Amino acid sequence: MLGKFNVLNQETVGPQVGKDLQKKGLWAIVASILAMGLYIAFRFDFKFGVAAIVCLIHDVAVSLAFLILKGGEFSLEHSRRSL
């Protein structure tokens, strides 16, 4: 079991920083999908490559839909409370 712990510092992210993080996160997702798509295009046959890219898009869409339907805030605070 873990012992007791004390929260030494807690910081919040303002709206401007949050918007910047959101934009950077979106670009990271786009860049990673493009990089995986390029790898798949060179690694696999055409029909398997197309199927793999469709699977990537599907997985991202399902993950985003889950987060949207959840309707709650997505943060690290939830995991901290469970300790």
Summary of the structure (lengths in Angstrom):
residues: 83
radius of gyration: 18.6
end to end distance: 10.0
largest distance: 55.3
contacts: 137
relative contact order: 0.07
helix: 71%
strand: 0%
